[in-house]
């Protein structure tokens, strides 16, 4: 449905542009701005809905804990000792 609407809007903009002559470019820019604004508003709405769904389901993004180089080296050494045995 969105693709059909986009095609209809583009064809309409081209027809209006041909009838309006020098104002046609301005009309096409206005239609393009309208499309961008519409897409942006819809994207914000979808992101908001997704955030609400995640909150409702209790889904959180897991962030990696900060581990120092010394801790990593110590863990690798322990693993090497276990692997030798």
ChimeraX attribute file (.defattr): number of C-alpha atoms within 10 A of each C-alpha:
attribute: neighborCount
match mode: 1-to-1
recipient: residues
	/A:1	5
	/A:2	7
	/A:3	8
	/A:4	9
	/A:5	10
	/A:6	12
	/A:7	11
	/A:8	12
	/A:9	16
	/A:10	15
	/A:11	12
	/A:12	14
	/A:13	20
	/A:14	16
	/A:15	12
	/A:16	16
	/A:17	17
	/A:18	13
	/A:19	11
	/A:20	13
	/A:21	11
	/A:22	10
	/A:23	12
	/A:24	17
	/A:25	16
	/A:26	13
	/A:27	17
	/A:28	18
	/A:29	12
	/A:30	13
	/A:31	16
	/A:32	15
	/A:33	12
	/A:34	12
	/A:35	14
	/A:36	12
	/A:37	12
	/A:38	11
	/A:39	12
	/A:40	12
	/A:41	12
	/A:42	12
	/A:43	12
	/A:44	11
	/A:45	12
	/A:46	12
	/A:47	12
	/A:48	12
	/A:49	12
	/A:50	12
	/A:51	14
	/A:52	12
	/A:53	12
	/A:54	13
	/A:55	11
	/A:56	9
	/A:57	9
	/A:58	9
	/A:59	10
	/A:60	9
	/A:61	7
	/A:62	6
	/A:63	6
	/A:64	6
	/A:65	6
	/A:66	6
	/A:67	8
	/A:68	8
	/A:69	9
	/A:70	9
	/A:71	10
	/A:72	11
	/A:73	11
	/A:74	11
	/A:75	12
	/A:76	12
	/A:77	12
	/A:78	11
	/A:79	11
	/A:80	11
	/A:81	10
	/A:82	9
	/A:83	8
	/A:84	6
	/A:85	5
